[in-house]
Amino acid sequence: MLPITTTTLPATTTSTTTSTTIKLVTTTTTFPMKIIPSDLDGNGCVGMDDVYMFEGYFGAGNINGDLDKDGDVDYDDFFLLSYQYDGCGE
């Protein structure tokens, strides 16, 4: 999960004739990452690194490449990878 921090200014203000004090309130909100079956390297997107990893799994019987969870690594998994490919900003 990725934390997102926001700062609200000012939460309270104390004023006197000689000085001013500002107190900041910081909140942290955590959002769950979307699970993408084709994200083999776990970086949150499907790019060329995932394609290279899948290439090593294809036909080799490595369960890590079984993206559709049907017990094998085949063209159905490749099509799922192709559909979910977003390039990771490459």
C-alpha positions in Angstrom: 0.0 0.0 0.0 1.2 3.5 -0.9 0.9 6.1 1.8 -0.3 9.6 0.7 0.5 12.4 3.1 -1.5 15.7 3.0 -0.9 18.8 5.1 -3.6 21.2 6.2 -2.5 24.8 7.0 -3.2 26.2 9.5 -5.0 24.0 12.0 -4.7 26.4 14.9 -3.2 29.8 15.1 -2.1 31.5 18.3 -1.4 35.2 18.1 0.1 37.6 20.6 1.5 41.1 20.3 5.1 39.7 20.0 4.8 36.5 18.0 2.6 34.2 16.0 2.6 30.4 16.3 1.1 28.1 13.6 0.5 24.4 14.3 0.3 22.1 11.3 -1.8 18.9 11.2 -0.6 16.1 9.0 -2.8 13.2 8.0 -1.8 10.0 6.2 -4.2 8.0 4.1 -3.3 4.6 2.7 -4.9 3.2 -0.5 -4.6 -0.5 -1.4 -2.8 -1.2 -4.7 -4.9 -2.7 -7.4 -3.9 -6.3 -8.1 -3.0 -6.9 -11.7 -2.4 -10.6 -12.5 0.0 -9.8 -15.3 2.2 -7.6 -13.1 4.8 -10.3 -12.6 7.5 -8.0 -11.1 5.0 -6.4 -8.6 5.7 -2.7 -9.5 2.0 -1.8 -10.0 1.9 -1.8 -13.8 2.5 -4.2 -16.7 5.5 -3.4 -18.9 8.4 -4.9 -20.8 10.0 -6.4 -17.6 6.8 -8.4 -17.1 6.9 -9.5 -20.8 10.5 -10.7 -20.4 9.6 -12.6 -17.2 6.6 -14.2 -18.9 8.7 -15.2 -21.8 10.8 -17.3 -19.5 7.7 -18.9 -18.0 5.9 -19.7 -21.2 5.7 -23.4 -21.9 8.1 -24.1 -19.1 5.4 -25.2 -16.6 6.4 -22.4 -14.1 3.3 -21.6 -12.1 4.4 -17.9 -11.8 3.4 -17.4 -15.4 -0.1 -19.0 -15.0 -1.9 -15.7 -15.1 -5.4 -17.1 -15.5 -4.9 -19.8 -12.8 -5.9 -22.8 -15.0 -2.8 -24.9 -14.3 -0.6 -24.1 -17.3 1.2 -21.3 -19.0 -0.2 -21.0 -22.5 -1.5 -18.6 -25.0 -4.5 -17.7 -22.8 -2.0 -16.3 -20.3 -0.2 -14.5 -23.1 -3.5 -12.9 -24.2 -4.2 -11.8 -20.7 -0.7 -10.2 -20.4 -1.3 -8.5 -23.8 -4.6 -7.1 -22.7 -3.3 -5.8 -19.4 -0.1 -4.3 -20.9 0.1 -0.6 -20.2 3.8 0.0 -20.8 4.5 1.4 -17.3 5.1 4.8 -18.8 7.9 3.5 -21.1 
